Amino acid sequence: MNTMNIQACMLSCPERAAIREQTLANLKQTDWQDDVNIILDRATSDDRRERITANARRLVKTVLAASGWDYLLFLEDDLDFNRHLRHNLLHWRPLAEKVVSLASLYNPTVRPIYEMLPFHYFLADPEAVYGSQALLIERGCLGYIADHFDEVPGMHDIKFPRLASRLGPVFYHCPSLVQHVGVPSTWNGNAHWAIDFDREFRTQAPQVRS
């Protein structure tokens, strides 16, 4: 079995305490029992997008300062989860073969450019990617994102995949292992959901190519 260390971190703010606690309770109903590092927005700017983006940058720097992890599981604070989340990640072929720089576990109808459905993934056009509900980011890729953060305009859900695509393809797990709970956005963004979310999906161990 893949023994890589995945560190979970959640982006949130004080005013979303109730939905955040529900999301953490939802996560506890899965096989993911590790702690989640919560990075709260403490800024006072009136520009919500600016605050959220700055907090995402702070999360990146905080995680990179810690040791002992291989991948960051970047989570937003309004989610539901597949019950076998950890099992599915540790038995996902692209992750087992260590070819993932950045992958999304949540698909709000992002279009594929290449599909490998028998192995539960597709590759996405990075210019079409949006939504950062649940991202898996390799440590070296996260360091690259930190170093080049200002080179791509927009919020972090735009910056992360476009920067990561310089290092490798953007993967999407299918079916989605995470669902967006329909609560209002803190910055009045459009609501979206994963149409392929499967709470009960459980994969088999992959045959990793040598």
C-alpha positions in Angstrom: 0.0 0.0 0.0 1.1 3.6 -0.7 2.5 5.0 2.6 3.0 8.6 1.5 2.1 11.2 4.1 -0.8 13.5 3.2 -1.2 16.7 5.3 -4.8 18.1 5.4 -5.3 21.8 5.7 -8.5 23.8 5.6 -9.0 27.4 4.4 -11.7 29.2 6.5 -12.7 32.4 8.3 -14.2 33.0 11.8 -17.7 33.9 10.5 -18.0 30.4 8.9 -17.5 28.5 12.1 -20.8 26.6 11.9 -20.3 25.2 8.4 -16.6 24.5 9.1 -17.5 22.4 12.1 -20.1 20.5 10.1 -17.5 19.9 7.4 -15.0 18.6 10.0 -17.8 16.3 11.4 -18.5 15.1 7.8 -14.8 14.3 7.4 -14.8 12.3 10.7 -17.4 10.1 9.2 -14.9 8.9 6.7 -11.7 6.8 7.1 -9.7 10.0 7.3 -9.0 10.3 11.0 -5.9 12.6 11.0 -6.0 16.1 12.3 -6.8 19.0 9.9 -4.7 22.2 10.2 -7.2 25.1 9.9 -5.9 28.4 8.6 -8.3 31.2 9.6 -8.6 34.5 7.8 -7.9 37.3 10.3 -7.6 40.2 7.9 -9.9 43.2 8.0 -9.9 44.3 4.3 -13.3 44.9 2.7 -12.2 43.1 -0.4 -13.2 39.5 0.2 -11.4 38.1 -2.8 -8.2 39.7 -1.8 -8.6 38.4 1.8 -9.3 34.8 0.7 -6.4 34.8 -1.8 -4.0 36.2 0.9 -5.2 33.6 3.3 -4.5 30.8 0.8 -1.0 32.2 0.3 -0.5 32.1 4.1 -1.8 28.5 4.2 0.8 27.5 1.5 3.6 29.1 3.5 2.5 27.5 6.7 2.4 24.0 5.2 5.7 24.4 3.5 7.3 25.4 6.8 6.3 22.0 8.2 8.2 18.7 7.6 7.2 15.1 7.2 4.6 15.3 4.5 4.5 14.5 0.8 1.2 15.9 -0.4 -1.1 18.7 0.8 -4.8 18.0 0.9 -6.1 21.5 0.5 -9.8 21.8 1.6 -12.3 24.5 1.7 -14.8 24.6 4.6 -18.1 23.7 3.1 -17.8 20.0 2.0 -19.1 16.5 2.3 -16.9 13.5 1.6 -16.7 10.0 0.2 -16.6 7.5 3.1 -13.4 5.8 1.8 -11.5 9.0 1.2 -8.1 7.9 2.5 -8.4 4.4 1.0 -9.2 5.8 -2.4 -6.3 8.2 -2.4 -3.7 5.7 -1.3 -4.9 3.3 -3.9 -5.3 5.8 -6.8 -3.0 4.8 -9.6 -1.7 8.2 -10.6 -0.7 8.9 -6.9 0.8 5.4 -6.5 2.9 6.0 -9.6 4.0 9.5 -8.2 3.0 11.3 -11.3 0.6 13.8 -9.7 1.7 17.4 -9.2 -1.8 18.7 -8.6 -5.1 16.9 -8.6 -8.7 17.8 -7.8 -11.0 15.5 -6.0 -14.0 17.7 -6.9 -15.3 18.2 -10.4 -17.8 21.1 -11.1 -18.1 19.9 -14.7 -14.5 20.8 -15.8 -13.9 19.4 -19.3 -11.4 16.6 -19.8 -8.7 16.7 -22.5 -7.7 13.0 -21.9 -9.6 10.3 -20.0 -8.5 7.1 -18.3 -11.8 6.1 -16.7 -10.7 2.5 -15.9 -8.1 4.1 -13.5 -10.6 6.7 -12.2 -9.0 9.9 -13.6 -9.0 12.4 -16.4 -6.6 15.2 -17.3 -8.1 18.7 -17.5 -7.3 21.8 -19.5 -5.6 24.0 -16.8 -7.1 27.1 -18.4 -10.6 25.7 -17.8 -10.0 24.7 -14.1 -11.9 26.4 -11.4 -12.9 25.6 -7.8 -10.5 24.6 -5.1 -12.9 22.6 -2.9 -10.4 19.7 -2.5 -7.0 19.7 -4.1 -4.1 17.3 -3.7 -0.8 19.1 -4.2 2.7 17.6 -4.2 5.3 19.2 -2.0 7.6 20.3 -4.7 4.7 21.7 -6.7 3.5 23.6 -3.7 6.9 25.2 -3.3 6.8 26.2 -7.0 3.3 27.8 -6.4 4.7 29.7 -3.5 7.6 31.0 -5.5 5.5 32.1 -8.5 2.3 33.0 -6.8 2.0 36.5 -8.3 2.7 35.4 -11.9 -0.9 34.4 -12.5 -3.8 36.8 -11.9 -6.9 35.8 -10.0 -7.8 33.9 -6.9 -6.0 30.8 -5.6 -8.4 28.4 -7.4 -7.1 29.9 -10.7 -3.5 30.4 -9.6 -2.9 26.9 -8.3 -3.8 24.8 -11.4 -2.2 27.2 -13.9 1.1 27.3 -12.0 1.0 23.5 -11.4 0.4 22.9 -15.1 3.9 24.2 -15.8 5.2 21.1 -13.9 2.8 18.5 -15.2 -0.8 17.7 -16.1 -3.8 18.6 -13.9 -5.5 15.4 -12.7 -9.1 14.9 -11.7 -10.3 11.9 -9.7 -13.5 10.4 -11.1 -15.9 10.0 -9.5 -15.6 13.1 -7.3 -14.7 12.2 -3.8 -15.8 15.5 -2.4 -19.1 17.4 -2.7 -19.6 21.1 -2.3 -22.3 21.9 0.2 -24.7 24.6 -1.0 -23.9 27.5 1.2 -23.4 31.1 0.1 -20.0 32.1 -1.0 -18.1 34.6 1.1 -17.4 36.6 -2.0 -20.7 36.1 -3.9 -19.2 33.6 -6.4 -21.5 31.4 -8.4 -22.7 28.2 -6.7 -21.5 24.9 -8.2 -21.6 21.2 -7.3 -20.1 17.9 -8.5 -22.5 15.9 -10.5 -20.4 12.7 -10.2 -19.9 12.7 -6.4 -20.1 9.1 -5.0 -20.2 8.8 -1.2 -19.8 5.0 -1.3 -17.2 4.5 -4.1 -14.3 2.3 -3.0 -11.5 1.4 -5.4 -9.4 -1.7 -5.7 -5.6 -1.5 -5.2 -4.0 -0.5 -8.5 -1.4 -2.6 -10.5 1.4 0.0 -10.6 3.5 0.0 -13.8 7.2 -0.6 -13.3 
